[in-house]
Amino acid sequence: MSEPIKWTNVTLKLSQLKKWENNPAEISKDAAGRLVECFNEFGQIETLAVDPENRLVDGHQRLDTWLAKYGDIEVDCRKASRLLTEKERQKIAVMLRSGAVGRYNWDVVSSWSADDLQGWGMDSGVLGDWKRDVTALEMMLISEGADVKDGFDFSSLPSEDRAPFRQVTFTLHDIQYEQMAEALKLSKGMGAFDSENENSNGNAIARICEVFITEHGNG
């Protein structure tokens, strides 16, 4: 069994850090820009992780981005008490970025500013992992020309205060999803909505329910 790793706080210059040659993570130009924006506004929130030889365990994108933007600055790091095996490095690389990352509560996130969310990096690539669950947020994004199963368009998400409105969560089978999307399209095609609700999908669902209740003698 490998010796347990202890981590200590150290301050190093970016030029002292060495890259792990098998690092699997990549970063886009937009994401790098957000790293810079975050650093400019909040400073260094997360430490970088290094082994005893100053080889990065975590923080390759920050190293590249900060070097390019700020030059050879000093940064806060966590240094391991021993060298890591390749398997340990692989496990950390996956667990920190995928295996230990929780999912969002869409009922909470859907009340935030759509423009802000998109600007902070919550684009279709980020949301694609959860495209099968039709939640409150996704229901708001189902509109003509936007397919939730193939990605998310935050431009259709209103950002104003929704009180006294309610958000609900549904889980649908793929076939049910297709039926729902078609029903929403037909509902919207019946004409303008007479409602204080500005969300067209919510209005479309309410109209479908109204028609169903009326036709079955309960309206």
FENQUI-V295336 format. One record per run of one state. SS is the DSSP state (H for helix, E for strand, - for the rest). FROM is the first residue (numbers start at 1). TO is the last residue. If there is no record, write none. Layout:
ss->(SS SS)
from->(FROM FROM)
to->(TO TO)
This chain:
ss->(- E H - E - H - E - E - H - E - H - H - H - H - H - E - E - H - H - H - H -)
from->(1 7 14 17 18 19 29 43 48 51 55 59 60 71 74 81 86 100 106 110 114 120 124 131 136 142 143 144 146 147 148 151 154 157 174 189 200 216)
to->(6 13 16 17 18 28 42 47 50 54 58 59 70 73 80 85 99 105 109 113 119 123 130 135 141 142 143 145 146 147 150 153 156 173 188 199 215 219)
